[in-house]
């Protein structure tokens, strides 16, 4: 189970404020503490577990794609095995 990030999605600003209020109330009621330094509010997109999350859905981050496409093609069996 991965419980380290909380992402709140809303269609409108007003809906987002309502959602945040409910989430923060539940966190407070559960006696969970958050780090203000690690808290980010109001972003239209974010990176989460290596994926870009936005109102359009999930997409692979450019950096991941570039690292894969820049890999050198294996030239022998040993390199191929390491690649796989």
Gaussian input, Z-matrix of N, CA and C with variables (Angstrom, degrees):
# hf/3-21g

backbone

0 1
 N
 C     1     B1
 C     2     B2     1     A1
 N     3     B3     2     A2     1     D1
 C     4     B4     3     A3     2     D2
 C     5     B5     4     A4     3     D3
 N     6     B6     5     A5     4     D4
 C     7     B7     6     A6     5     D5
 C     8     B8     7     A7     6     D6
 N     9     B9     8     A8     7     D7
 C    10    B10     9     A9     8     D8
 C    11    B11    10    A10     9     D9
 N    12    B12    11    A11    10    D10
 C    13    B13    12    A12    11    D11
 C    14    B14    13    A13    12    D12
 N    15    B15    14    A14    13    D13
 C    16    B16    15    A15    14    D14
 C    17    B17    16    A16    15    D15
 N    18    B18    17    A17    16    D16
 C    19    B19    18    A18    17    D17
 C    20    B20    19    A19    18    D18
 N    21    B21    20    A20    19    D19
 C    22    B22    21    A21    20    D20
 C    23    B23    22    A22    21    D21
 N    24    B24    23    A23    22    D22
 C    25    B25    24    A24    23    D23
 C    26    B26    25    A25    24    D24
 N    27    B27    26    A26    25    D25
 C    28    B28    27    A27    26    D26
 C    29    B29    28    A28    27    D27
 N    30    B30    29    A29    28    D28
 C    31    B31    30    A30    29    D29
 C    32    B32    31    A31    30    D30
 N    33    B33    32    A32    31    D31
 C    34    B34    33    A33    32    D32
 C    35    B35    34    A34    33    D33
 N    36    B36    35    A35    34    D34
 C    37    B37    36    A36    35    D35
 C    38    B38    37    A37    36    D36
 N    39    B39    38    A38    37    D37
 C    40    B40    39    A39    38    D38
 C    41    B41    40    A40    39    D39
 N    42    B42    41    A41    40    D40
 C    43    B43    42    A42    41    D41
 C    44    B44    43    A43    42    D42
 N    45    B45    44    A44    43    D43
 C    46    B46    45    A45    44    D44
 C    47    B47    46    A46    45    D45
 N    48    B48    47    A47    46    D46
 C    49    B49    48    A48    47    D47
 C    50    B50    49    A49    48    D48
 N    51    B51    50    A50    49    D49
 C    52    B52    51    A51    50    D50
 C    53    B53    52    A52    51    D51
 N    54    B54    53    A53    52    D52
 C    55    B55    54    A54    53    D53
 C    56    B56    55    A55    54    D54
 N    57    B57    56    A56    55    D55
 C    58    B58    57    A57    56    D56
 C    59    B59    58    A58    57    D57
 N    60    B60    59    A59    58    D58
 C    61    B61    60    A60    59    D59
 C    62    B62    61    A61    60    D60
 N    63    B63    62    A62    61    D61
 C    64    B64    63    A63    62    D62
 C    65    B65    64    A64    63    D63
 N    66    B66    65    A65    64    D64
 C    67    B67    66    A66    65    D65
 C    68    B68    67    A67    66    D66
 N    69    B69    68    A68    67    D67
 C    70    B70    69    A69    68    D68
 C    71    B71    70    A70    69    D69
 N    72    B72    71    A71    70    D70
 C    73    B73    72    A72    71    D71
 C    74    B74    73    A73    72    D72
 N    75    B75    74    A74    73    D73
 C    76    B76    75    A75    74    D74
 C    77    B77    76    A76    75    D75
 N    78    B78    77    A77    76    D76
 C    79    B79    78    A78    77    D77
 C    80    B80    79    A79    78    D78
 N    81    B81    80    A80    79    D79
 C    82    B82    81    A81    80    D80
 C    83    B83    82    A82    81    D81
 N    84    B84    83    A83    82    D82
 C    85    B85    84    A84    83    D83
 C    86    B86    85    A85    84    D84
 N    87    B87    86    A86    85    D85
 C    88    B88    87    A87    86    D86
 C    89    B89    88    A88    87    D87
 N    90    B90    89    A89    88    D88
 C    91    B91    90    A90    89    D89
 C    92    B92    91    A91    90    D90
 N    93    B93    92    A92    91    D91
 C    94    B94    93    A93    92    D92
 C    95    B95    94    A94    93    D93
 N    96    B96    95    A95    94    D94
 C    97    B97    96    A96    95    D95
 C    98    B98    97    A97    96    D96
 N    99    B99    98    A98    97    D97
 C   100   B100    99    A99    98    D98
 C   101   B101   100   A100    99    D99
 N   102   B102   101   A101   100   D100
 C   103   B103   102   A102   101   D101
 C   104   B104   103   A103   102   D102
 N   105   B105   104   A104   103   D103
 C   106   B106   105   A105   104   D104
 C   107   B107   106   A106   105   D105
 N   108   B108   107   A107   106   D106
 C   109   B109   108   A108   107   D107
 C   110   B110   109   A109   108   D108
 N   111   B111   110   A110   109   D109
 C   112   B112   111   A111   110   D110
 C   113   B113   112   A112   111   D111
 N   114   B114   113   A113   112   D112
 C   115   B115   114   A114   113   D113
 C   116   B116   115   A115   114   D114
 N   117   B117   116   A116   115   D115
 C   118   B118   117   A117   116   D116
 C   119   B119   118   A118   117   D117
 N   120   B120   119   A119   118   D118
 C   121   B121   120   A120   119   D119
 C   122   B122   121   A121   120   D120
 N   123   B123   122   A122   121   D121
 C   124   B124   123   A123   122   D122
 C   125   B125   124   A124   123   D123
 N   126   B126   125   A125   124   D124
 C   127   B127   126   A126   125   D125
 C   128   B128   127   A127   126   D126
 N   129   B129   128   A128   127   D127
 C   130   B130   129   A129   128   D128
 C   131   B131   130   A130   129   D129
 N   132   B132   131   A131   130   D130
 C   133   B133   132   A132   131   D131
 C   134   B134   133   A133   132   D132
 N   135   B135   134   A134   133   D133
 C   136   B136   135   A135   134   D134
 C   137   B137   136   A136   135   D135
 N   138   B138   137   A137   136   D136
 C   139   B139   138   A138   137   D137
 C   140   B140   139   A139   138   D138
 N   141   B141   140   A140   139   D139
 C   142   B142   141   A141   140   D140
 C   143   B143   142   A142   141   D141
 N   144   B144   143   A143   142   D142
 C   145   B145   144   A144   143   D143
 C   146   B146   145   A145   144   D144
 N   147   B147   146   A146   145   D145
 C   148   B148   147   A147   146   D146
 C   149   B149   148   A148   147   D147
 N   150   B150   149   A149   148   D148
 C   151   B151   150   A150   149   D149
 C   152   B152   151   A151   150   D150
 N   153   B153   152   A152   151   D151
 C   154   B154   153   A153   152   D152
 C   155   B155   154   A154   153   D153
 N   156   B156   155   A155   154   D154
 C   157   B157   156   A156   155   D155
 C   158   B158   157   A157   156   D156
 N   159   B159   158   A158   157   D157
 C   160   B160   159   A159   158   D158
 C   161   B161   160   A160   159   D159
 N   162   B162   161   A161   160   D160
 C   163   B163   162   A162   161   D161
 C   164   B164   163   A163   162   D162
 N   165   B165   164   A164   163   D163
 C   166   B166   165   A165   164   D164
 C   167   B167   166   A166   165   D165
 N   168   B168   167   A167   166   D166
 C   169   B169   168   A168   167   D167
 C   170   B170   169   A169   168   D168
 N   171   B171   170   A170   169   D169
 C   172   B172   171   A171   170   D170
 C   173   B173   172   A172   171   D171
 N   174   B174   173   A173   172   D172
 C   175   B175   174   A174   173   D173
 C   176   B176   175   A175   174   D174
 N   177   B177   176   A176   175   D175
 C   178   B178   177   A177   176   D176
 C   179   B179   178   A178   177   D177
 N   180   B180   179   A179   178   D178
 C   181   B181   180   A180   179   D179
 C   182   B182   181   A181   180   D180
 N   183   B183   182   A182   181   D181
 C   184   B184   183   A183   182   D182
 C   185   B185   184   A184   183   D183
 N   186   B186   185   A185   184   D184
 C   187   B187   186   A186   185   D185
 C   188   B188   187   A187   186   D186
 N   189   B189   188   A188   187   D187
 C   190   B190   189   A189   188   D188
 C   191   B191   190   A190   189   D189
 N   192   B192   191   A191   190   D190
 C   193   B193   192   A192   191   D191
 C   194   B194   193   A193   192   D192
 N   195   B195   194   A194   193   D193
 C   196   B196   195   A195   194   D194
 C   197   B197   196   A196   195   D195
 N   198   B198   197   A197   196   D196
 C   199   B199   198   A198   197   D197
 C   200   B200   199   A199   198   D198
 N   201   B201   200   A200   199   D199
 C   202   B202   201   A201   200   D200
 C   203   B203   202   A202   201   D201
 N   204   B204   203   A203   202   D202
 C   205   B205   204   A204   203   D203
 C   206   B206   205   A205   204   D204
 N   207   B207   206   A206   205   D205
 C   208   B208   207   A207   206   D206
 C   209   B209   208   A208   207   D207
 N   210   B210   209   A209   208   D208
 C   211   B211   210   A210   209   D209
 C   212   B212   211   A211   210   D210
 N   213   B213   212   A212   211   D211
 C   214   B214   213   A213   212   D212
 C   215   B215   214   A214   213   D213
 N   216   B216   215   A215   214   D214
 C   217   B217   216   A216   215   D215
 C   218   B218   217   A217   216   D216
 N   219   B219   218   A218   217   D217
 C   220   B220   219   A219   218   D218
 C   221   B221   220   A220   219   D219
 N   222   B222   221   A221   220   D220
 C   223   B223   222   A222   221   D221
 C   224   B224   223   A223   222   D222
 N   225   B225   224   A224   223   D223
 C   226   B226   225   A225   224   D224
 C   227   B227   226   A226   225   D225
 N   228   B228   227   A227   226   D226
 C   229   B229   228   A228   227   D227
 C   230   B230   229   A229   228   D228
 N   231   B231   230   A230   229   D229
 C   232   B232   231   A231   230   D230
 C   233   B233   232   A232   231   D231
 N   234   B234   233   A233   232   D232
 C   235   B235   234   A234   233   D233
 C   236   B236   235   A235   234   D234
 N   237   B237   236   A236   235   D235
 C   238   B238   237   A237   236   D236
 C   239   B239   238   A238   237   D237
 N   240   B240   239   A239   238   D238
 C   241   B241   240   A240   239   D239
 C   242   B242   241   A241   240   D240
 N   243   B243   242   A242   241   D241
 C   244   B244   243   A243   242   D242
 C   245   B245   244   A244   243   D243
 N   246   B246   245   A245   244   D244
 C   247   B247   246   A246   245   D245
 C   248   B248   247   A247   246   D246
 N   249   B249   248   A248   247   D247
 C   250   B250   249   A249   248   D248
 C   251   B251   250   A250   249   D249

   B1=1.4446
   B2=1.5260
   B3=1.3026
   B4=1.4591
   B5=1.5220
   B6=1.3279
   B7=1.4661
   B8=1.5295
   B9=1.3063
   B10=1.4474
   B11=1.5216
   B12=1.3166
   B13=1.4572
   B14=1.5209
   B15=1.3018
   B16=1.4566
   B17=1.5195
   B18=1.3080
   B19=1.4592
   B20=1.5166
   B21=1.3197
   B22=1.4630
   B23=1.5239
   B24=1.3155
   B25=1.4652
   B26=1.5220
   B27=1.3093
   B28=1.4655
   B29=1.5250
   B30=1.3179
   B31=1.4650
   B32=1.5285
   B33=1.3226
   B34=1.4658
   B35=1.5265
   B36=1.3224
   B37=1.4659
   B38=1.5289
   B39=1.3240
   B40=1.4715
   B41=1.5276
   B42=1.3284
   B43=1.4600
   B44=1.5289
   B45=1.3245
   B46=1.4593
   B47=1.5283
   B48=1.3095
   B49=1.4661
   B50=1.5292
   B51=1.3146
   B52=1.4705
   B53=1.5294
   B54=1.3344
   B55=1.4718
   B56=1.5250
   B57=1.3283
   B58=1.4644
   B59=1.5244
   B60=1.3121
   B61=1.4647
   B62=1.5272
   B63=1.3214
   B64=1.4698
   B65=1.5262
   B66=1.3258
   B67=1.4649
   B68=1.5241
   B69=1.3142
   B70=1.4630
   B71=1.5307
   B72=1.3221
   B73=1.4706
   B74=1.5287
   B75=1.3254
   B76=1.4704
   B77=1.5335
   B78=1.3198
   B79=1.4670
   B80=1.5295
   B81=1.3143
   B82=1.4618
   B83=1.5348
   B84=1.3107
   B85=1.4671
   B86=1.5318
   B87=1.3189
   B88=1.4687
   B89=1.5235
   B90=1.3256
   B91=1.4671
   B92=1.5267
   B93=1.3212
   B94=1.4591
   B95=1.5223
   B96=1.3220
   B97=1.4601
   B98=1.5246
   B99=1.3087
   B100=1.4591
   B101=1.5226
   B102=1.3151
   B103=1.4537
   B104=1.5237
   B105=1.3251
   B106=1.4691
   B107=1.5299
   B108=1.3426
   B109=1.4649
   B110=1.5310
   B111=1.3286
   B112=1.4638
   B113=1.5286
   B114=1.3087
   B115=1.4650
   B116=1.5253
   B117=1.3269
   B118=1.4598
   B119=1.5240
   B120=1.3083
   B121=1.4640
   B122=1.5230
   B123=1.3289
   B124=1.4506
   B125=1.5144
   B126=1.3074
   B127=1.4594
   B128=1.5236
   B129=1.3262
   B130=1.4649
   B131=1.5248
   B132=1.3348
   B133=1.4638
   B134=1.5236
   B135=1.3433
   B136=1.4507
   B137=1.5074
   B138=1.3412
   B139=1.4509
   B140=1.5193
   B141=1.3139
   B142=1.4543
   B143=1.5202
   B144=1.3309
   B145=1.4587
   B146=1.5298
   B147=1.3182
   B148=1.4601
   B149=1.5137
   B150=1.3046
   B151=1.4627
   B152=1.5238
   B153=1.3256
   B154=1.4618
   B155=1.5256
   B156=1.3157
   B157=1.4595
   B158=1.5281
   B159=1.3384
   B160=1.4652
   B161=1.5198
   B162=1.3279
   B163=1.4675
   B164=1.5278
   B165=1.3351
   B166=1.4619
   B167=1.5241
   B168=1.3220
   B169=1.4611
   B170=1.5209
   B171=1.3438
   B172=1.4610
   B173=1.5201
   B174=1.3126
   B175=1.4597
   B176=1.5214
   B177=1.3144
   B178=1.4548
   B179=1.5227
   B180=1.3109
   B181=1.4620
   B182=1.5328
   B183=1.3336
   B184=1.4758
   B185=1.5183
   B186=1.3150
   B187=1.4559
   B188=1.5280
   B189=1.3358
   B190=1.4614
   B191=1.5207
   B192=1.3335
   B193=1.4634
   B194=1.5257
   B195=1.3350
   B196=1.4637
   B197=1.5180
   B198=1.3348
   B199=1.4632
   B200=1.5263
   B201=1.3239
   B202=1.4638
   B203=1.5237
   B204=1.3187
   B205=1.4678
   B206=1.5256
   B207=1.3318
   B208=1.4620
   B209=1.5266
   B210=1.3321
   B211=1.4636
   B212=1.5237
   B213=1.3348
   B214=1.4592
   B215=1.5223
   B216=1.3059
   B217=1.4646
   B218=1.5290
   B219=1.3391
   B220=1.4729
   B221=1.5310
   B222=1.3305
   B223=1.4702
   B224=1.5212
   B225=1.3351
   B226=1.4651
   B227=1.5232
   B228=1.3179
   B229=1.4701
   B230=1.5267
   B231=1.3230
   B232=1.4669
   B233=1.5348
   B234=1.3221
   B235=1.4623
   B236=1.5264
   B237=1.3241
   B238=1.4637
   B239=1.5240
   B240=1.3318
   B241=1.4616
   B242=1.5290
   B243=1.3304
   B244=1.4624
   B245=1.5214
   B246=1.3288
   B247=1.4573
   B248=1.5266
   B249=1.3263
   B250=1.4686
   B251=1.5054
   A1=107.95
   A2=115.77
   A3=121.73
   A4=108.12
   A5=115.41
   A6=119.16
   A7=107.26
   A8=115.14
   A9=119.01
   A10=111.17
   A11=116.34
   A12=121.38
   A13=110.11
   A14=115.28
   A15=121.24
   A16=106.57
   A17=116.65
   A18=121.21
   A19=107.65
   A20=115.74
   A21=121.62
   A22=107.68
   A23=116.01
   A24=121.30
   A25=109.53
   A26=115.66
   A27=120.61
   A28=108.60
   A29=116.13
   A30=120.75
   A31=112.91
   A32=117.03
   A33=120.85
   A34=109.68
   A35=115.72
   A36=120.89
   A37=110.71
   A38=116.19
   A39=120.34
   A40=110.65
   A41=116.32
   A42=121.07
   A43=109.59
   A44=117.07
   A45=121.32
   A46=111.14
   A47=116.42
   A48=120.13
   A49=109.77
   A50=117.04
   A51=121.54
   A52=110.65
   A53=116.15
   A54=120.20
   A55=111.24
   A56=116.49
   A57=119.74
   A58=111.38
   A59=116.50
   A60=120.66
   A61=110.59
   A62=116.96
   A63=121.00
   A64=111.74
   A65=116.48
   A66=120.07
   A67=110.81
   A68=117.02
   A69=120.19
   A70=111.96
   A71=117.19
   A72=120.46
   A73=110.44
   A74=116.84
   A75=120.72
   A76=110.45
   A77=116.75
   A78=120.87
   A79=109.79
   A80=116.22
   A81=120.34
   A82=110.87
   A83=116.12
   A84=121.16
   A85=111.38
   A86=115.94
   A87=121.20
   A88=112.56
   A89=116.67
   A90=122.53
   A91=112.38
   A92=116.43
   A93=121.75
   A94=107.59
   A95=116.51
   A96=119.79
   A97=109.86
   A98=115.73
   A99=122.81
   A100=108.72
   A101=115.24
   A102=120.60
   A103=109.18
   A104=117.53
   A105=119.40
   A106=112.51
   A107=117.02
   A108=121.11
   A109=111.95
   A110=116.20
   A111=120.31
   A112=112.64
   A113=117.02
   A114=120.83
   A115=110.24
   A116=115.24
   A117=121.77
   A118=107.75
   A119=116.92
   A120=121.19
   A121=109.37
   A122=116.27
   A123=121.10
   A124=116.36
   A125=118.66
   A126=120.90
   A127=110.69
   A128=116.10
   A129=120.34
   A130=111.61
   A131=116.64
   A132=121.05
   A133=107.81
   A134=115.83
   A135=120.56
   A136=109.86
   A137=115.83
   A138=121.30
   A139=108.00
   A140=115.67
   A141=121.08
   A142=108.16
   A143=115.70
   A144=121.62
   A145=111.78
   A146=116.17
   A147=121.31
   A148=115.39
   A149=117.54
   A150=121.47
   A151=109.35
   A152=115.76
   A153=119.78
   A154=107.36
   A155=116.55
   A156=122.78
   A157=107.33
   A158=116.23
   A159=120.69
   A160=108.47
   A161=116.24
   A162=119.82
   A163=111.29
   A164=116.44
   A165=121.09
   A166=112.21
   A167=116.56
   A168=120.80
   A169=111.32
   A170=115.85
   A171=122.33
   A172=110.12
   A173=115.87
   A174=120.63
   A175=108.08
   A176=115.56
   A177=120.19
   A178=108.95
   A179=115.70
   A180=121.86
   A181=109.83
   A182=116.52
   A183=122.90
   A184=112.26
   A185=117.21
   A186=121.92
   A187=111.19
   A188=117.45
   A189=120.94
   A190=110.75
   A191=116.27
   A192=120.55
   A193=110.02
   A194=116.95
   A195=121.43
   A196=112.06
   A197=117.08
   A198=119.20
   A199=111.40
   A200=117.06
   A201=120.27
   A202=110.99
   A203=117.03
   A204=120.15
   A205=112.55
   A206=118.00
   A207=120.37
   A208=112.85
   A209=117.50
   A210=120.22
   A211=109.97
   A212=114.91
   A213=119.50
   A214=109.72
   A215=115.46
   A216=121.31
   A217=109.31
   A218=117.61
   A219=119.73
   A220=110.51
   A221=114.88
   A222=118.92
   A223=112.42
   A224=117.39
   A225=119.85
   A226=109.32
   A227=115.29
   A228=121.15
   A229=111.27
   A230=117.05
   A231=119.83
   A232=110.74
   A233=118.12
   A234=121.73
   A235=110.64
   A236=116.72
   A237=120.95
   A238=110.35
   A239=117.23
   A240=121.10
   A241=110.58
   A242=117.30
   A243=120.79
   A244=110.36
   A245=116.18
   A246=121.15
   A247=110.98
   A248=115.67
   A249=119.80
   A250=110.07
   D1=134.10
   D2=179.34
   D3=-109.30
   D4=106.22
   D5=179.60
   D6=-127.32
   D7=88.12
   D8=179.73
   D9=-139.63
   D10=-25.46
   D11=-178.37
   D12=-122.48
   D13=145.53
   D14=174.33
   D15=-120.76
   D16=122.38
   D17=178.91
   D18=-116.60
   D19=127.28
   D20=179.81
   D21=-113.97
   D22=118.78
   D23=179.43
   D24=-105.84
   D25=137.78
   D26=177.47
   D27=-145.18
   D28=152.91
   D29=-179.47
   D30=-81.81
   D31=-30.57
   D32=-178.87
   D33=-131.12
   D34=164.46
   D35=177.90
   D36=-61.80
   D37=-44.93
   D38=-178.82
   D39=-61.91
   D40=-42.62
   D41=178.00
   D42=-64.08
   D43=-37.51
   D44=-179.43
   D45=-64.40
   D46=-42.70
   D47=178.26
   D48=-60.64
   D49=-43.03
   D50=178.49
   D51=-62.72
   D52=-46.21
   D53=179.69
   D54=-62.26
   D55=-44.86
   D56=179.30
   D57=-61.37
   D58=-41.04
   D59=178.20
   D60=-58.52
   D61=-45.05
   D62=-179.82
   D63=-66.85
   D64=-43.07
   D65=180.00
   D66=-65.20
   D67=-46.08
   D68=-179.80
   D69=-65.34
   D70=-34.84
   D71=176.17
   D72=-64.40
   D73=-41.95
   D74=179.32
   D75=-66.18
   D76=-39.16
   D77=178.33
   D78=-64.46
   D79=-45.04
   D80=179.53
   D81=-63.11
   D82=-43.05
   D83=-179.75
   D84=-63.53
   D85=-32.45
   D86=-179.51
   D87=-84.32
   D88=-1.95
   D89=-179.90
   D90=63.38
   D91=30.88
   D92=176.36
   D93=-88.50
   D94=139.09
   D95=178.10
   D96=-104.72
   D97=142.31
   D98=177.43
   D99=-113.55
   D100=152.72
   D101=175.82
   D102=-94.24
   D103=115.71
   D104=178.47
   D105=-57.41
   D106=-34.00
   D107=179.42
   D108=-63.88
   D109=-29.63
   D110=-177.78
   D111=-97.91
   D112=1.90
   D113=-177.38
   D114=-92.09
   D115=134.94
   D116=179.15
   D117=-132.06
   D118=129.28
   D119=-176.08
   D120=-126.69
   D121=137.14
   D122=171.40
   D123=89.92
   D124=17.15
   D125=179.38
   D126=-81.67
   D127=144.38
   D128=177.83
   D129=-86.71
   D130=-18.99
   D131=174.41
   D132=-153.07
   D133=159.48
   D134=179.99
   D135=-156.14
   D136=161.70
   D137=174.68
   D138=-95.50
   D139=127.30
   D140=-178.84
   D141=-138.19
   D142=115.57
   D143=-178.53
   D144=53.29
   D145=40.95
   D146=177.09
   D147=80.06
   D148=3.27
   D149=179.75
   D150=-115.49
   D151=143.98
   D152=174.36
   D153=-85.35
   D154=125.42
   D155=179.98
   D156=-111.98
   D157=126.41
   D158=178.99
   D159=-148.18
   D160=-177.44
   D161=179.09
   D162=-64.20
   D163=-16.37
   D164=178.79
   D165=-86.13
   D166=-9.84
   D167=179.87
   D168=116.80
   D169=-151.99
   D170=-179.63
   D171=-99.13
   D172=143.33
   D173=172.11
   D174=-147.24
   D175=155.52
   D176=179.91
   D177=-77.29
   D178=135.87
   D179=-178.98
   D180=-64.53
   D181=140.65
   D182=-178.53
   D183=-51.87
   D184=-41.34
   D185=-177.09
   D186=-61.52
   D187=-38.68
   D188=177.74
   D189=-65.65
   D190=-43.07
   D191=-179.90
   D192=-63.40
   D193=-44.97
   D194=179.81
   D195=-62.26
   D196=-38.90
   D197=-179.68
   D198=-67.56
   D199=-32.62
   D200=178.46
   D201=-76.62
   D202=-44.96
   D203=-177.84
   D204=-70.62
   D205=-19.21
   D206=179.65
   D207=-90.27
   D208=-0.74
   D209=178.08
   D210=-64.03
   D211=140.79
   D212=177.59
   D213=-75.84
   D214=142.35
   D215=179.61
   D216=-69.44
   D217=131.70
   D218=178.68
   D219=-61.23
   D220=141.35
   D221=-179.33
   D222=-112.60
   D223=-5.00
   D224=176.03
   D225=-148.65
   D226=174.21
   D227=-175.06
   D228=-62.68
   D229=-42.18
   D230=-178.71
   D231=-62.08
   D232=-44.52
   D233=177.98
   D234=-63.58
   D235=-38.85
   D236=178.41
   D237=-63.21
   D238=-43.71
   D239=178.64
   D240=-62.63
   D241=-40.05
   D242=178.50
   D243=-65.92
   D244=-36.59
   D245=179.85
   D246=-66.30
   D247=-42.50
   D248=-178.22
   D249=-74.68

